[in-house]
Amino acid sequence: MTTPITSTTSAQAAGQSTSSATRLRNQLDTPALFIKLFMAELQHQDPTNPATPASIAQQTAELSQMEASMSLTDAIKTQGRYAEDSAATGLLGKQVTATVTGNELTGTVSEISLSAAGTPLLKVGQVTVPLSAVTTVGIATAGQTSTA
């Protein structure tokens, strides 16, 4: 019988914060940690019931699946950021209507920047609005000004 390296109750797992989950994910990204945990498991296994080659292969396969899943998740997030950036760029020079703090703002997008979090920000007149606040898009006409 092998000794588990860590144990987590469902209540603990439900209460785990995002930052600790991210920290754990970053630690699991390193193959060296897997090797270290695997070696600890082998050193502390029950000598009367040692790990079988099948269980070792299963653990290795589970690690590979987890790495592939994490890689796919990262790729999907990156693709989403690229799509969002492309959508923002496509609004340059277009008339948009956005709702910011309950107020509707209409004007032409004159500039695009990124927030500290990496989300697109649009400059509409003198106001900077997040892309997510845009509710409608139209074609800008000459001399279009923003209204609040």
C-alpha positions, 0 to 999 in steps of 0.5 A: 500500500502506498502512502499518499503524498497529500490528502485534501477533503472536498471541503478543503478543495472547494475552499482553495483560493485561486492564488494557491491553485495557481501556485500549485499549478505552477509547481506541477508544471515542473517535471522535477517536482513530479520526479521528487514526489514519485521518488518519495512515494517509492521510498515510503511504499509498503515493502510487502505491497510494492508499486507495480509497473502498471501503477507507475505507468498509470501515474505517468499517463495521468501526468501526461494527460494533466500536462496536455490539459494545462497546455490546451487550456493555456492555448485556448486562453491565448487564442481568446486574448488574440481574438479580443485584441483583434476585435478591438483593433477592428473598432479603430475609427468606428463609432461605438456606444458603450455603457460605463458606470451606468452612463451611455457614451457614443463616439469614435474609437481613436486609440486602443491600449491594453490595461495592466491585466492585458484587456483592450481599452478603447479611447472614445472621445476623452474617455477610456472604456473597456472593450467589454463595455461596448454595446453597439458598433456603427460606421463613424461619420466625418466630424463625429464627436462623443456624447456622454 
